[in-house]
Amino acid sequence: MLFRSNIQAPFGKGFTVFAGYQLLFTGDTEIRSQIKKGLVFGRDIPGGAARLMFLSDYGGLLNRSRHQANLRFFYENPVKGYTANMRLMYRSRWGVTDLDGNGFANMNKEYAKGFLQINMAATKHIMNHFELQVGVNNLLNYTDPVNLPNISARQYFIAF
């Protein structure tokens, strides 16, 4: 089940805010059925005692976050030729592996940590033909090379 919402609203002179949120409930119907029947067991620690799993232990499909959100602030001054934006992106934790062999993530060590990423940029339009842009991606320098190899460390940039 997926709930998604996006809003956009101007505020002040030249400012616009964009916000989005996604709430995702995923799951394998066969695993959920087996849990309801009391046929699925797991462990709190690898090698620990087995215990019966409940639906509350089931975190859904691997690689899917329950919560994702983004917030973007945009400023534009067309008279002076400036634009600037800041984007915040949040992703809650998500299951990445199954260490106890029950088919899903149910222990904290089977999850990747949630994170917040911030990107910022400013642009100056020059003589209607050129643009100068400066910015930074991943301002908080969040990296997780094991679970998110596509997210690089903080990057500063200048473009003309």
GUROKE-462404 format. One record per residue: x, y negated, z negated of N, C-alpha, C in turn. Coordinates in steps of 0.001 Angstrom, whole numbers, padded with zeros to 6 digits, always signed. Example, Ala and Ser with C-alpha at 12.3 -4.5 7.8 and 13.67 -1.06 7.14 Angstrom:
BEGIN
+013190+005690-007800+012300+004500-007800+013200+003300-007800+012850+002250-007080+013670+001060-007140+012900-000030-007870
This chain:
BEGIN
+000844+001156+000000+000000+000000+000000+000899-001232+000000+000576-002196+000820+001399-003384+000987+000549-004632+000796+001037-005541-000030+000424-006853-000182+001475-007874+000225+001131-008760+001125+002077-009755+001613+001390-011114+001642+002120-012138+001240+001573-013493+001246+002663-014473+001667+002304-015419+002501+003220-016479+002928+002486-017805+002862+003170-018830+002371+002581-020169+002361+003622-021168+002858+003116-022254+003379+003965-023351+003839+003256-024629+003434+003996-025558+002844+003370-026793+002404+004372-027943+002473+003928-029065+003048+004792-030252+003018+004717-030897+001629+005820-031520+001221+005779-032306-000006+006790-033425+000124+006391-034597-000293+007270-035745-000154+007511-036069+001312+008311-037061+001560+008591-037478+002931+009708-036627+003521+009382-035823+004537+010361-035018+005240+010637-033655+004636+010011-033310+003531+010266-032027+002869+009154-031031+003157+009543-029783+003329+008589-028683+003483+009105-027514+002672+008198-026804+002034+008565-025599+001301+007828-024421+001928+008552-023320+002073+008006-022076+002589+008218-021028+001492+007207-020239+001208+007342-019199+000194+006670-017928+000690+007274-016811+000374+006709-015525+000754+006960-014496-000326+006026-013565-000438+006152-012506-001432+005577-011227-000855+006226-010109-001170+005740-008807-000724+005756-007849-001910+004631-007188-002127+004505-006151-003144+004220-004852-002405+005096-003869-002584+005016-002637-001809+004927-001429-002731+003889-000635-002524+003747+000641-003216+003910+001733-002157+004978+002514-002268+005239+003572-001298+005238+004907-002015+005191+005947-001256+005297+007252-001874+005045+008371-000890+005601+009501-001211+005396+010717-000456+004177+011406-001074+003119+011603-000283+001879+012173-000816+002090+013585-001358+002988+014346-000766+003252+015702-001260+003916+015664-002630+004894+014768-002809+005554+014645-004117+004553+014173-005160+003740+013176-004818+002725+012677-005767+001760+013797-006163+001358+014603-005212+000446+015712-005491+001102+016733-006423+002375+017054-006172+003097+018003-007012+003273+017473-008438+003518+016157-008572+003643+015546-009901+002311+015654-010645+001212+015339-009963-000118+015419-010591-000440+016830-011059+000040+017831-010354-000205+019231-010718+000735+019712-011826+001705+018856-012234+002644+019239-013288+003721+020192-012825+004099+020102-011543+005074+021021-010972+006457+020408-010752+006650+019135-011115+007917+018454-010839+008616+018118-012150+009910+018463-012203+010713+018195-013385+011903+017324-012995+012468+016673-013961+013643+015837-013748+014474+015814-015004+015544+015066-014956+016432+014951-016115+016696+013473-016371+016855+013127-017641+017174+011738-017978+018636+011430-017713+019479+012423-017793+020892+012289-017431+021281+013547-016668+022184+013452-015707+022607+014672-015020+023121+015697-016036+022609+016900-015946+023014+017946-016874+022211+017958-018163+021321+016974-018354+020499+016915-019560+019339+017896-019471+018556+017945-020526+017409+018845-020571+016350+018419-019561+015728+019412-018933+014669+019126-017957+013429+018641-018692+012693+017736-018036+011422+017264-018598+010424+017087-017470+009171+017215-017813+008089+017079-016852+008009+015642-016349+007868+015459-015046+007742+014129-014460+006264+013718-014404+006038+012424-014596+004711+011836-014492+004720+010830-013345+003545+010438-012887+003475+009453-011799+004204+008164-012176+004223+007817-013451+004929+006604-013883+006444+006725-013696+006962+007946-013576+008395+008161-013322+008743+008016-011849+007738+008093-011000+007967+008102-009554+008107+006680-009036+009272+006362-008459+009553+005008-007968+009251+004803-006498+008660+005788-005842+008338+005634-004428+009471+006090-003535+009346+005749-002259+010337+006162-001261+011686+005505-001519+012738+006240-001209+014082+005682-001349+014260+004518-000379+015128+003604-000745+015483+002420+000055+014352+001421+000221+013333+001487-000618+012217+000539-000560+012078-000171-001901+012140-001483-001886+011953-002277-003101+010473-002524-003327+010071-002518-004573+008685-002830-004895+008400-004317-004637+009355-005184-005004+009152-006626-004872+010208-007244-003960+009758-008129-003067+010664-008954-002277+010039-010343-002195+010878-011357-002305+010367-012727-002254+011384-013616-001571+010885-014682-000959+011781-015686-000391+011178-017060-000611+012064-018023-000761+011675-019407-000971+012627-020260-000142+012073-021118+000686+012913-021938+001561+012494-023394+001444+013465-024246+001222+013247-025689+001189+013876-026273+002439+013137-027122+003122+013615-027713+004370+013416-029221+004301+014439-029968+004698+014355-031429+004749+014718-031867+006154+013959-032833+006669+014242-033369+007998+014056-034877+007995+015068-035575+008515+014991-037015+008716+015300-037258+010191+014261-037270+011049+014508-037400+012493+015093-038753+012890+014835-039787+012115+015367-041110+012442+016882-041127+012304+017387-040556+011241+018838-040522+011019+019488-039262+011578+018675-038288+012035+019218-037086+012667+019755-036045+011700+019212-035980+010498+019660-035010+009508+018613-033917+009292+019087-032715+009068+018246-031641+008540+019067-030881+007508+018375-030296+006552+019038-029484+005533+018058-028410+005073+018600-027275+004709+017725-026231+004186+018459-025379+003170+017664-024808+002289+018173-023866+001302+017177-022716+001250+017701-021488+001323+016831-020312+001307+017270-019365+000203+016321-018976-000632+016551-018024-001702+015806-016746-001354+016497-015611-001417+015885-014320-001097+016119-013366-002264+015035-012769-002745+015107-011843-003867+014626-010464-003429+015322-009448-003867+014906-008071-003648+015060-007333-004971+013989-006677-005430+014060-005922-006676+014792-004599-006449+015067-003903-007515+015822-002658-007420+015115-001661-006502+015892-000706-005981+015335+000310-005107+016121+001610-005290+015429+002727-005126+016061+004033-005261+016993+004306-004095+018164+004864-004404+019142+005151-003356+019556+006614-003292+019296+007371-004337+019732+008769-004346+018866+009592-005299+019016+010883-005226+018310+011824-006098+019362+012721-006740+019766+012406-007950+020836+013153-008610+020365+014427-009294+019081+014508-009658+018609+015687-010385+017812+016661-009519+017736+016417-008217+017169+017381-007288+015656+017500-007250+014942+016503-007782+013480+016600-007753+012855+015874-006560+013671+015300-005696+013156+014694-004470+012930+013201-004523+013232+012570-005662+013027+011116-005757+013902+010530-006859+014044+009210-006845+014813+008506-007875+013945+008348-009119+014479+008776-010272+013752+008615-011517+014657+008212-012681+015969+008146-012440+016911+007710-013477+017498+006364-013063+017857+005546-014033+018420+004225-013724+019633+004309-012804+020482+005332-012979+021690+005426-012143+021371+005835-010707+020117+006154-010401+019712+006496-009038+019200+005266-008272+019267+004117-008913+018749+002876-008322+019866+001879-008054+019707+001118-006983+020577-000039-006736+019957-001223-007468+020795-002124-007951+020315-003295-008683+019645-004285-007732+018628-004954-008227+018018-006046-007472+018991-007212-007402+018731-008135-006492+019656-009253-006344+018953-010488-005786+019618-011618-005945+019187-012897-005387+020298-013389-004483+019928-013809-003289+020907-014367-002357+020457-015776-001990+021415-016702-001909+021111-018099-001558+021967-018509-000376+021318-019060+000656+022003-019600+001837+021622-021069+001962+022583-021896+002341+022331-023336+002497+023042-023854+003741+022418-024859+004391+023042-025476+005565+022521-026895+005727+023346-027734+006327+022964-029108+006658+023455-029397+008072+022631-030127+008829+022943-030436+010228+022801-031925+010468+023715-032470+011275+023647-033870+011719+023620-033852+013245+022582-034440+013811+022478-034561+015265+023269-035796+015692+024100-035619+016720+024993-036692+017162+024699-037012+018618+024295-038232+018900+024075-038750+020253+023156-037862+021107+022179-037233+020533+021185-036430+021254+021775-035257+022045+023063-035030+021949+023673-033951+022722+024461-032969+021864+024816-033364+020666+025676-032542+019822+025066-032376+018436+025521-031337+017766+025136-031111+016375+026373-030696+015592+026467-031180+014378+027496-030751+013448+026773-030093+012282+027136-028840+012001+026467-028108+010933+027499-027556+009960+027205-027668+008680+028028-027080+007630+027108-026276+006717+027671-025229+006109+026830-024446+005219+027591-023351+004512+026830-022619+003737+027367-021477+003008+026294-020395+002969+026711-019184+003253+025843-018015+003118+026299-017215+001909+025342-016660+001193+025606-015860-000001+026343-016682-001056+025759-017808-001406+026360-018749-002353+026748-018085-003677+025949-017149-004166+026235-016492-005444+027249-015360-005315+027699-015094-004079+028729-014101-003797+028322-012693-004234+027051-012349-004049+026569-011007-004401+027041-010006-003347+027673-008940-003805+028070-007859-002899+027741-006516-003540+027448-005560-002712+027215-004174-003121+027621-003313-001929+028925-003076-001760+029410-002385-000563+028872-000963-000399+028480-000323-001481+027964+001046-001387+026533+001045-000850+025675+000209-001414+024260+000222-001059+023875-000801+000009+024649-001863+000126+024362-002919+001111+025648-003324+001837+026206-002448+002656+027462-002793+003326+027306-003925+004339+026080-004246+004729+025861-005307+005708+025887-006701+005094+025896-006822+003780+025957-008139+003131+027402-008434+002776+027947-009436+003437+029341-009790+003173+029426-010784+002019+030617-010988+001537+030860-011943+000453+030538-013351+000922+030645-014303+000037+030335-015700+000340+031064-016134+001607+030328-016815+002496+030895-017302+003752+030579-018779+003910+031606-019572+004106+031446-020983+004433+031547-021120+005946+030822-022061+006523+030926-022222+007963+030768-023682+008365+031373-024000+009500+031237-025294+010172+031013-024991+011642+030021-025617+012214+029745-025411+013642+029572-026749+014312+030058-026862+015536+029896-028089+016309+029332-027726+017670
